[in-house]
Amino acid sequence: QVQLVESGGGLVQPGGSLRLSCVASGLTFSTYGMSWYRQAPGKERELVASISSTGITTKYLDSAKDRFTISRDNAKNTVYLQMNSLKSEDTAVYYCHTLGVYWGQGTQVTVSA
């Protein structure tokens, strides 16, 4: 079965950086687009970034543009989210997603002084 396992979350000060990773198994990773979503307390889950199967096409939430970078390593079945210049409003659980139905367990990102 498809499994998505995220890691890399944690507590970081405003202006800091984190890199999230999501390792996928149970699917031919290189043929599918991947996405990162996030959900803050009391808010709906929102799409943060997506990347095509080849990595050529990427899309971002407006508030993430110029700060976040999504990338993938098809040889490692891994998708990354590099987050720079983090703000308190980036605090959320971040989820890896693919194929419209598969989700990881999430990794908590907390941005606080």
Order of alpha helices (4+ residues) and beta strands (2+ residues): beta-beta-beta-beta-beta-beta-beta-beta-beta-beta-beta
